[in-house]
């Protein structure tokens, strides 16, 4: 009986934990605002220019 419940935990619990973690990541993901996107783009362009030199 213990083996059956252990397999149930592994087979059903694994995807359940994965779904919970995925939902948590989607909810807590912070989106960048326009100023942050602009600053990131400028920094990327500056790095590319420094690489060319």
N, CA, C and O atoms as a Tripos MOL2 file, in Angstrom:
@<TRIPOS>MOLECULE
protein
  212   211    53     0     0
PROTEIN
NO_CHARGES

@<TRIPOS>ATOM
      1 N           0.8180   -1.2050    0.0000 N.3       1 UNK1
      2 CA          0.0000    0.0000    0.0000 C.3       1 UNK1
      3 C           0.8610    1.2680    0.0000 C.2       1 UNK1
      4 O           0.5500    2.2470   -0.6780 O.2       1 UNK1
      5 N           1.9390    1.2260    0.7690 N.am      2 UNK2
      6 CA          2.8220    2.3900    0.8410 C.3       2 UNK2
      7 C           3.4380    2.7100   -0.5160 C.2       2 UNK2
      8 O           3.6030    3.8760   -0.8750 O.2       2 UNK2
      9 N           3.7780    1.6560   -1.2690 N.am      3 UNK3
     10 CA          4.3900    1.8620   -2.5790 C.3       3 UNK3
     11 C           3.4230    2.5660   -3.5380 C.2       3 UNK3
     12 O           3.8360    3.4210   -4.3210 O.2       3 UNK3
     13 N           2.1410    2.2050   -3.4750 N.am      4 UNK4
     14 CA          1.1510    2.8300   -4.3400 C.3       4 UNK4
     15 C           0.9820    4.3120   -4.0150 C.2       4 UNK4
     16 O           0.8870    5.1470   -4.9150 O.2       4 UNK4
     17 N           0.9460    4.6260   -2.7410 N.am      5 UNK5
     18 CA          0.7850    6.0390   -2.3600 C.3       5 UNK5
     19 C           2.0440    6.8300   -2.7010 C.2       5 UNK5
     20 O           1.9640    8.0130   -3.0310 O.2       5 UNK5
     21 N           3.1960    6.1860   -2.6240 N.am      6 UNK6
     22 CA          4.4410    6.8670   -2.9820 C.3       6 UNK6
     23 C           4.4450    7.1830   -4.4760 C.2       6 UNK6
     24 O           4.8430    8.2800   -4.8670 O.2       6 UNK6
     25 N           4.0100    6.2440   -5.3170 N.am      7 UNK7
     26 CA          3.9490    6.4980   -6.7590 C.3       7 UNK7
     27 C           2.9360    7.5900   -7.0810 C.2       7 UNK7
     28 O           3.1610    8.4080   -7.9730 O.2       7 UNK7
     29 N           1.8160    7.6050   -6.3520 N.am      8 UNK8
     30 CA          0.8220    8.6650   -6.5400 C.3       8 UNK8
     31 C           1.4400   10.0170   -6.2230 C.2       8 UNK8
     32 O           1.2110   10.9890   -6.9440 O.2       8 UNK8
     33 N           2.2140   10.0860   -5.1590 N.am      9 UNK9
     34 CA          2.8860   11.3310   -4.7920 C.3       9 UNK9
     35 C           3.8670   11.7620   -5.8800 C.2       9 UNK9
     36 O           3.9300   12.9410   -6.2310 O.2       9 UNK9
     37 N           4.6220   10.8200   -6.4050 N.am     10 UNK10
     38 CA          5.6130   11.1390   -7.4390 C.3      10 UNK10
     39 C           4.9360   11.5470   -8.7390 C.2      10 UNK10
     40 O           5.3130   12.5500   -9.3450 O.2      10 UNK10
     41 N           3.9410   10.7820   -9.1720 N.am     11 UNK11
     42 CA          3.3120   11.0220  -10.4650 C.3      11 UNK11
     43 C           2.4020   12.2460  -10.4420 C.2      11 UNK11
     44 O           2.3860   13.0080  -11.4090 O.2      11 UNK11
     45 N           1.6500   12.4540   -9.3750 N.am     12 UNK12
     46 CA          0.7280   13.5870   -9.3070 C.3      12 UNK12
     47 C           1.3740   14.7900   -8.6350 C.2      12 UNK12
     48 O           1.1010   15.9290   -9.0140 O.2      12 UNK12
     49 N           2.2150   14.5560   -7.6580 N.am     13 UNK13
     50 CA          2.8200   15.6550   -6.9070 C.3      13 UNK13
     51 C           3.8650   16.4150   -7.6960 C.2      13 UNK13
     52 O           3.9640   17.6360   -7.5730 O.2      13 UNK13
     53 N           4.6460   15.7180   -8.5020 N.am     14 UNK14
     54 CA          5.6910   16.3830   -9.2840 C.3      14 UNK14
     55 C           5.1300   17.4410  -10.2140 C.2      14 UNK14
     56 O           5.5530   18.5950  -10.1450 O.2      14 UNK14
     57 N           4.1930   17.0890  -11.0840 N.am     15 UNK15
     58 CA          3.6090   18.0970  -11.9680 C.3      15 UNK15
     59 C           2.8630   19.2000  -11.2020 C.2      15 UNK15
     60 O           2.8340   20.3510  -11.6370 O.2      15 UNK15
     61 N           2.2730   18.8460  -10.0810 N.am     16 UNK16
     62 CA          1.5780   19.8500   -9.2760 C.3      16 UNK16
     63 C           2.5610   20.8710   -8.7220 C.2      16 UNK16
     64 O           2.3030   22.0740   -8.7730 O.2      16 UNK16
     65 N           3.6750   20.4050   -8.1990 N.am     17 UNK17
     66 CA          4.7020   21.3240   -7.6940 C.3      17 UNK17
     67 C           5.2500   22.1730   -8.8340 C.2      17 UNK17
     68 O           5.4530   23.3760   -8.6680 O.2      17 UNK17
     69 N           5.4870   21.5680   -9.9730 N.am     18 UNK18
     70 CA          5.9880   22.3060  -11.1260 C.3      18 UNK18
     71 C           4.9950   23.3860  -11.5620 C.2      18 UNK18
     72 O           5.4030   24.5040  -11.8770 O.2      18 UNK18
     73 N           3.7120   23.0710  -11.5830 N.am     19 UNK19
     74 CA          2.6850   24.0440  -11.9590 C.3      19 UNK19
     75 C           2.6290   25.1920  -10.9600 C.2      19 UNK19
     76 O           2.4730   26.3480  -11.3530 O.2      19 UNK19
     77 N           2.7540   24.8840   -9.6840 N.am     20 UNK20
     78 CA          2.7460   25.9290   -8.6590 C.3      20 UNK20
     79 C           3.9440   26.8470   -8.8220 C.2      20 UNK20
     80 O           3.8040   28.0670   -8.7370 O.2      20 UNK20
     81 N           5.1150   26.2820   -9.0530 N.am     21 UNK21
     82 CA          6.3130   27.1020   -9.2430 C.3      21 UNK21
     83 C           6.2150   27.9650  -10.4990 C.2      21 UNK21
     84 O           6.6380   29.1210  -10.4930 O.2      21 UNK21
     85 N           5.6660   27.4140  -11.5640 N.am     22 UNK22
     86 CA          5.4920   28.1680  -12.7970 C.3      22 UNK22
     87 C           4.5170   29.3260  -12.5870 C.2      22 UNK22
     88 O           4.7730   30.4400  -13.0460 O.2      22 UNK22
     89 N           3.4180   29.0760  -11.9070 N.am     23 UNK23
     90 CA          2.4510   30.1360  -11.6230 C.3      23 UNK23
     91 C           3.0810   31.2160  -10.7490 C.2      23 UNK23
     92 O           2.8540   32.4060  -10.9730 O.2      23 UNK23
     93 N           3.8620   30.8140   -9.7660 N.am     24 UNK24
     94 CA          4.5430   31.7840   -8.8920 C.3      24 UNK24
     95 C           5.4990   32.6600   -9.6950 C.2      24 UNK24
     96 O           5.5510   33.8740   -9.4980 O.2      24 UNK24
     97 N           6.2520   32.0450  -10.5970 N.am     25 UNK25
     98 CA          7.2040   32.8080  -11.4090 C.3      25 UNK25
     99 C           6.4770   33.7970  -12.3110 C.2      25 UNK25
    100 O           6.9350   34.9270  -12.4790 O.2      25 UNK25
    101 N           5.3660   33.3950  -12.8860 N.am     26 UNK26
    102 CA          4.6200   34.2980  -13.7620 C.3      26 UNK26
    103 C           3.9950   35.4570  -12.9880 C.2      26 UNK26
    104 O           3.9320   36.5750  -13.4980 O.2      26 UNK26
    105 N           3.5400   35.2060  -11.7830 N.am     27 UNK27
    106 CA          2.8970   36.2420  -10.9780 C.3      27 UNK27
    107 C           3.9190   37.2360  -10.4530 C.2      27 UNK27
    108 O           3.6460   38.4360  -10.4130 O.2      27 UNK27
    109 N           5.0880   36.7610  -10.0520 N.am     28 UNK28
    110 CA          6.0680   37.6460   -9.4270 C.3      28 UNK28
    111 C           7.0400   38.2770  -10.4150 C.2      28 UNK28
    112 O           7.8700   39.0980  -10.0230 O.2      28 UNK28
    113 N           6.9520   37.9110  -11.6760 N.am     29 UNK29
    114 CA          7.8710   38.4850  -12.6680 C.3      29 UNK29
    115 C           7.6130   39.9720  -12.8070 C.2      29 UNK29
    116 O           6.4800   40.4020  -13.0240 O.2      29 UNK29
    117 N           8.6650   40.7430  -12.6800 N.am     30 UNK30
    118 CA          8.5380   42.1870  -12.7480 C.3      30 UNK30
    119 C           8.8020   42.6430  -14.1800 C.2      30 UNK30
    120 O           9.7880   42.2490  -14.8030 O.2      30 UNK30
    121 N           7.9160   43.4680  -14.6760 N.am     31 UNK31
    122 CA          8.0860   43.9940  -16.0380 C.3      31 UNK31
    123 C           8.8160   45.3320  -15.9720 C.2      31 UNK31
    124 O           8.6150   46.1240  -15.0510 O.2      31 UNK31
    125 N           9.6610   45.5620  -16.9620 N.am     32 UNK32
    126 CA         10.4180   46.8100  -16.9930 C.3      32 UNK32
    127 C           9.5670   47.9160  -17.5970 C.2      32 UNK32
    128 O           8.7850   47.6900  -18.5200 O.2      32 UNK32
    129 N           9.7370   49.1090  -17.0570 N.am     33 UNK33
    130 CA          9.0320   50.2640  -17.5720 C.3      33 UNK33
    131 C           9.7590   50.8470  -18.7690 C.2      33 UNK33
    132 O          10.8340   50.3720  -19.1350 O.2      33 UNK33
    133 N           9.1790   51.8820  -19.3860 N.am     34 UNK34
    134 CA          9.8000   52.4810  -20.5720 C.3      34 UNK34
    135 C          11.1910   53.0530  -20.2880 C.2      34 UNK34
    136 O          12.0890   52.9250  -21.1210 O.2      34 UNK34
    137 N          11.3790   53.6720  -19.1380 N.am     35 UNK35
    138 CA         12.6860   54.2530  -18.8180 C.3      35 UNK35
    139 C          13.7410   53.1620  -18.6730 C.2      35 UNK35
    140 O          14.8680   53.3250  -19.1390 O.2      35 UNK35
    141 N          13.3860   52.0520  -18.0320 N.am     36 UNK36
    142 CA         14.3360   50.9500  -17.8670 C.3      36 UNK36
    143 C          14.6760   50.2980  -19.2070 C.2      36 UNK36
    144 O          15.8280   49.9390  -19.4540 O.2      36 UNK36
    145 N          13.6800   50.1480  -20.0620 N.am     37 UNK37
    146 CA         13.9450   49.5800  -21.3960 C.3      37 UNK37
    147 C          14.8700   50.4860  -22.1980 C.2      37 UNK37
    148 O          15.7950   50.0150  -22.8580 O.2      37 UNK37
    149 N          14.6130   51.7900  -22.1360 N.am     38 UNK38
    150 CA         15.4380   52.7420  -22.8660 C.3      38 UNK38
    151 C          16.8770   52.7160  -22.3420 C.2      38 UNK38
    152 O          17.8270   52.7230  -23.1260 O.2      38 UNK38
    153 N          17.0330   52.6860  -21.0230 N.am     39 UNK39
    154 CA         18.3670   52.6550  -20.4190 C.3      39 UNK39
    155 C          19.1070   51.3750  -20.7990 C.2      39 UNK39
    156 O          20.3080   51.4050  -21.0670 O.2      39 UNK39
    157 N          18.3940   50.2590  -20.8230 N.am     40 UNK40
    158 CA         18.9970   48.9870  -21.2050 C.3      40 UNK40
    159 C          19.4510   49.0110  -22.6600 C.2      40 UNK40
    160 O          20.5330   48.5240  -22.9880 O.2      40 UNK40
    161 N          18.6230   49.5760  -23.5270 N.am     41 UNK41
    162 CA         18.9790   49.6610  -24.9450 C.3      41 UNK41
    163 C          20.2140   50.5410  -25.1450 C.2      41 UNK41
    164 O          21.1000   50.2090  -25.9330 O.2      41 UNK41
    165 N          20.2650   51.6630  -24.4270 N.am     42 UNK42
    166 CA         21.4220   52.5520  -24.5420 C.3      42 UNK42
    167 C          22.6920   51.8690  -24.0420 C.2      42 UNK42
    168 O          23.7540   52.0150  -24.6470 O.2      42 UNK42
    169 N          22.5900   51.1310  -22.9480 N.am     43 UNK43
    170 CA         23.7560   50.4270  -22.4130 C.3      43 UNK43
    171 C          24.2310   49.3500  -23.3830 C.2      43 UNK43
    172 O          25.4350   49.1540  -23.5500 O.2      43 UNK43
    173 N          23.3020   48.6570  -24.0190 N.am     44 UNK44
    174 CA         23.6670   47.6350  -24.9990 C.3      44 UNK44
    175 C          24.3790   48.2630  -26.1880 C.2      44 UNK44
    176 O          25.3990   47.7490  -26.6470 O.2      44 UNK44
    177 N          23.8480   49.3660  -26.6820 N.am     45 UNK45
    178 CA         24.4850   50.0510  -27.8080 C.3      45 UNK45
    179 C          25.8770   50.5470  -27.4220 C.2      45 UNK45
    180 O          26.8020   50.4810  -28.2310 O.2      45 UNK45
    181 N          26.0350   51.0470  -26.1860 N.am     46 UNK46
    182 CA         27.3440   51.5190  -25.7300 C.3      46 UNK46
    183 C          28.3380   50.3630  -25.6820 C.2      46 UNK46
    184 O          29.4950   50.5280  -26.0680 O.2      46 UNK46
    185 N          27.9030   49.1990  -25.2130 N.am     47 UNK47
    186 CA         28.7960   48.0440  -25.1650 C.3      47 UNK47
    187 C          29.2200   47.5980  -26.5630 C.2      47 UNK47
    188 O          30.3790   47.2450  -26.7800 O.2      47 UNK47
    189 N          28.2790   47.6140  -27.5130 N.am     48 UNK48
    190 CA         28.6310   47.2480  -28.8890 C.3      48 UNK48
    191 C          29.6480   48.2320  -29.4740 C.2      48 UNK48
    192 O          30.5750   47.8250  -30.1760 O.2      48 UNK48
    193 N          29.4750   49.5180  -29.1870 N.am     49 UNK49
    194 CA         30.4350   50.5240  -29.6910 C.3      49 UNK49
    195 C          31.8050   50.3070  -29.0730 C.2      49 UNK49
    196 O          32.8180   50.4260  -29.7630 O.2      49 UNK49
    197 N          31.8570   49.9850  -27.7580 N.am     50 UNK50
    198 CA         33.1390   49.7490  -27.0990 C.3      50 UNK50
    199 C          33.8130   48.5110  -27.6750 C.2      50 UNK50
    200 O          35.0380   48.4790  -27.7860 O.2      50 UNK50
    201 N          33.0490   47.4980  -28.0390 N.am     51 UNK51
    202 CA         33.6100   46.2910  -28.6180 C.3      51 UNK51
    203 C          34.2310   46.5780  -29.9840 C.2      51 UNK51
    204 O          35.2530   45.9870  -30.3330 O.2      51 UNK51
    205 N          33.6290   47.4700  -30.7520 N.am     52 UNK52
    206 CA         34.1350   47.7840  -32.0880 C.3      52 UNK52
    207 C          35.4710   48.5220  -32.0240 C.2      52 UNK52
    208 O          36.3040   48.3930  -32.9210 O.2      52 UNK52
    209 N          35.6630   49.2870  -30.9680 N.am     53 UNK53
    210 CA         36.9150   50.0810  -30.8500 C.3      53 UNK53
    211 C          38.1050   49.2370  -30.4940 C.2      53 UNK53
    212 O          39.2130   49.7570  -30.3620 O.2      53 UNK53
@<TRIPOS>BOND
     1     1     2 1
     2     2     3 1
     3     3     4 2
     4     3     5 am
     5     5     6 1
     6     6     7 1
     7     7     8 2
     8     7     9 am
     9     9    10 1
    10    10    11 1
    11    11    12 2
    12    11    13 am
    13    13    14 1
    14    14    15 1
    15    15    16 2
    16    15    17 am
    17    17    18 1
    18    18    19 1
    19    19    20 2
    20    19    21 am
    21    21    22 1
    22    22    23 1
    23    23    24 2
    24    23    25 am
    25    25    26 1
    26    26    27 1
    27    27    28 2
    28    27    29 am
    29    29    30 1
    30    30    31 1
    31    31    32 2
    32    31    33 am
    33    33    34 1
    34    34    35 1
    35    35    36 2
    36    35    37 am
    37    37    38 1
    38    38    39 1
    39    39    40 2
    40    39    41 am
    41    41    42 1
    42    42    43 1
    43    43    44 2
    44    43    45 am
    45    45    46 1
    46    46    47 1
    47    47    48 2
    48    47    49 am
    49    49    50 1
    50    50    51 1
    51    51    52 2
    52    51    53 am
    53    53    54 1
    54    54    55 1
    55    55    56 2
    56    55    57 am
    57    57    58 1
    58    58    59 1
    59    59    60 2
    60    59    61 am
    61    61    62 1
    62    62    63 1
    63    63    64 2
    64    63    65 am
    65    65    66 1
    66    66    67 1
    67    67    68 2
    68    67    69 am
    69    69    70 1
    70    70    71 1
    71    71    72 2
    72    71    73 am
    73    73    74 1
    74    74    75 1
    75    75    76 2
    76    75    77 am
    77    77    78 1
    78    78    79 1
    79    79    80 2
    80    79    81 am
    81    81    82 1
    82    82    83 1
    83    83    84 2
    84    83    85 am
    85    85    86 1
    86    86    87 1
    87    87    88 2
    88    87    89 am
    89    89    90 1
    90    90    91 1
    91    91    92 2
    92    91    93 am
    93    93    94 1
    94    94    95 1
    95    95    96 2
    96    95    97 am
    97    97    98 1
    98    98    99 1
    99    99   100 2
   100    99   101 am
   101   101   102 1
   102   102   103 1
   103   103   104 2
   104   103   105 am
   105   105   106 1
   106   106   107 1
   107   107   108 2
   108   107   109 am
   109   109   110 1
   110   110   111 1
   111   111   112 2
   112   111   113 am
   113   113   114 1
   114   114   115 1
   115   115   116 2
   116   115   117 am
   117   117   118 1
   118   118   119 1
   119   119   120 2
   120   119   121 am
   121   121   122 1
   122   122   123 1
   123   123   124 2
   124   123   125 am
   125   125   126 1
   126   126   127 1
   127   127   128 2
   128   127   129 am
   129   129   130 1
   130   130   131 1
   131   131   132 2
   132   131   133 am
   133   133   134 1
   134   134   135 1
   135   135   136 2
   136   135   137 am
   137   137   138 1
   138   138   139 1
   139   139   140 2
   140   139   141 am
   141   141   142 1
   142   142   143 1
   143   143   144 2
   144   143   145 am
   145   145   146 1
   146   146   147 1
   147   147   148 2
   148   147   149 am
   149   149   150 1
   150   150   151 1
   151   151   152 2
   152   151   153 am
   153   153   154 1
   154   154   155 1
   155   155   156 2
   156   155   157 am
   157   157   158 1
   158   158   159 1
   159   159   160 2
   160   159   161 am
   161   161   162 1
   162   162   163 1
   163   163   164 2
   164   163   165 am
   165   165   166 1
   166   166   167 1
   167   167   168 2
   168   167   169 am
   169   169   170 1
   170   170   171 1
   171   171   172 2
   172   171   173 am
   173   173   174 1
   174   174   175 1
   175   175   176 2
   176   175   177 am
   177   177   178 1
   178   178   179 1
   179   179   180 2
   180   179   181 am
   181   181   182 1
   182   182   183 1
   183   183   184 2
   184   183   185 am
   185   185   186 1
   186   186   187 1
   187   187   188 2
   188   187   189 am
   189   189   190 1
   190   190   191 1
   191   191   192 2
   192   191   193 am
   193   193   194 1
   194   194   195 1
   195   195   196 2
   196   195   197 am
   197   197   198 1
   198   198   199 1
   199   199   200 2
   200   199   201 am
   201   201   202 1
   202   202   203 1
   203   203   204 2
   204   203   205 am
   205   205   206 1
   206   206   207 1
   207   207   208 2
   208   207   209 am
   209   209   210 1
   210   210   211 1
   211   211   212 2
@<TRIPOS>SUBSTRUCTURE
     1 UNK1         2 RESIDUE 1 A UNK
     2 UNK2         6 RESIDUE 1 A UNK
     3 UNK3        10 RESIDUE 1 A UNK
     4 UNK4        14 RESIDUE 1 A UNK
     5 UNK5        18 RESIDUE 1 A UNK
     6 UNK6        22 RESIDUE 1 A UNK
     7 UNK7        26 RESIDUE 1 A UNK
     8 UNK8        30 RESIDUE 1 A UNK
     9 UNK9        34 RESIDUE 1 A UNK
    10 UNK10       38 RESIDUE 1 A UNK
    11 UNK11       42 RESIDUE 1 A UNK
    12 UNK12       46 RESIDUE 1 A UNK
    13 UNK13       50 RESIDUE 1 A UNK
    14 UNK14       54 RESIDUE 1 A UNK
    15 UNK15       58 RESIDUE 1 A UNK
    16 UNK16       62 RESIDUE 1 A UNK
    17 UNK17       66 RESIDUE 1 A UNK
    18 UNK18       70 RESIDUE 1 A UNK
    19 UNK19       74 RESIDUE 1 A UNK
    20 UNK20       78 RESIDUE 1 A UNK
    21 UNK21       82 RESIDUE 1 A UNK
    22 UNK22       86 RESIDUE 1 A UNK
    23 UNK23       90 RESIDUE 1 A UNK
    24 UNK24       94 RESIDUE 1 A UNK
    25 UNK25       98 RESIDUE 1 A UNK
    26 UNK26      102 RESIDUE 1 A UNK
    27 UNK27      106 RESIDUE 1 A UNK
    28 UNK28      110 RESIDUE 1 A UNK
    29 UNK29      114 RESIDUE 1 A UNK
    30 UNK30      118 RESIDUE 1 A UNK
    31 UNK31      122 RESIDUE 1 A UNK
    32 UNK32      126 RESIDUE 1 A UNK
    33 UNK33      130 RESIDUE 1 A UNK
    34 UNK34      134 RESIDUE 1 A UNK
    35 UNK35      138 RESIDUE 1 A UNK
    36 UNK36      142 RESIDUE 1 A UNK
    37 UNK37      146 RESIDUE 1 A UNK
    38 UNK38      150 RESIDUE 1 A UNK
    39 UNK39      154 RESIDUE 1 A UNK
    40 UNK40      158 RESIDUE 1 A UNK
    41 UNK41      162 RESIDUE 1 A UNK
    42 UNK42      166 RESIDUE 1 A UNK
    43 UNK43      170 RESIDUE 1 A UNK
    44 UNK44      174 RESIDUE 1 A UNK
    45 UNK45      178 RESIDUE 1 A UNK
    46 UNK46      182 RESIDUE 1 A UNK
    47 UNK47      186 RESIDUE 1 A UNK
    48 UNK48      190 RESIDUE 1 A UNK
    49 UNK49      194 RESIDUE 1 A UNK
    50 UNK50      198 RESIDUE 1 A UNK
    51 UNK51      202 RESIDUE 1 A UNK
    52 UNK52      206 RESIDUE 1 A UNK
    53 UNK53      210 RESIDUE 1 A UNK
